[in-house]
Amino acid sequence: MAGRRADARRNYAHILAVAEKEVAAHGADASLEQIARVAGVGSATVRRHFPGRRALLEAVFSEETEVLCADARELVGHSDPRAALLEWLDALAAYVAASRGLATLLLPDGIAEHEDDGTCSPRLHAAAEPLVRRAAQAGAVAPGTTAADLVTLIVGIVLATEQHPAPATEAARLLALAVQGISPGK
């Protein structure tokens, strides 16, 4: 974006601010035409900056995704690998549950699991993988479990609870159930 003209950068920032509000109100299905209308630009201008819905959603959630990635990198040094991973998964579930549209963006879409193309899902996977690896080495997660597996689990929980009266609370409860397992006393 640094090479763009000043007016193009302003348009981008304005469209992104409008998109953030529209996505918060309507989720991943926010109308690109409505975003253009509210931003006071043509739909071609929106599509020039964001060639598709996925690109728009990636931009909307990019900063918060980076916060989650930074949290994962910080937690890698935690003395208890299991507690570190669970803290990060709790934070991920809370944020995804509170952010309409993000769960849809994180659904597996055929992107290679380890491809780091700068989009939200591969960035989260890459940041969380050291947490998962440390937890696996400590025997806190099943061998072969990947960050992608756990992000997919969170996405499934959030999608299943998004119509619940308290989606974040219900997502946290179901995540705790998944962590505990359905067979106490094994």
Secondary structure, 3 states (H helix, E strand, C coil): CCCCCHHHHHHHHHHHHHHHHHHHHHHHHCCHHHHHHHHCCCHHHHHHHCCCHHHHHHHHHHHHHHHHHHHHHHHCCCCCHHHHHHHHHHHHHHHHHHCCCHHHHHCCCCCCCCCCCCCHHHHHHHHHHHHHHHHHHCCCCCCCCCHHHHHHHHHHHHHHHCCCCCHHHHHHHHHHHHHHCCCCCC
